Amino acid sequence: MFDRYLIEIDDLEAGLLIRDGETYEFHAVAPRFRAFEGARFPDPWTAERALRRAGERSARNRERARQPAPPVDPDRPRDRRAG
C-alpha cells in the first residue's frame, strides 16, 4: 500500500490521506469535507466510503434547502398553545 492517497468524490478533490503508523489521517482540501480534518481511518477504502456518505448527505440537504416552503393558508387556524 501507498503512504499517501488523494481522495476524490464526484470529481472533487476532497482531501489527502497520509499514513501514520497503522492508520491514515485525513487532511481536507475541499471546504465541505473540513469536518473530517484530522480524522483517522484504518484504510483508504473506509475513508472514501465515509466521505462519499457525507457528500451524499450534504447533497440531499442542499437539494432540500432549494425547495420552496409550502404555501401558508391564511384561513387555517394556527396552534396557539398557552405556555
C-alpha positions, 0 to 999 in steps of 0.5 A: 500500500501507498503512504499517501492517497488523494481522495476524490468524490464526484470529481472533487478533490476532497482531501489527502490521506497520509499514513501514520503508523497503522492508520491514515489521517485525513487532511481536507482540501475541499471546504465541505469535507473540513469536518473530517480534518484530522480524522483517522481511518484504518484504510483508504477504502473506509475513508472514501466510503465515509466521505462519499456518505457525507457528500451524499448527505450534504447533497440531499440537504442542499437539494432540500434547502432549494425547495420552496416552503409550502404555501401558508393558508391564511384561513387555517387556524394556527396552534396557539398553545398557552405556555 
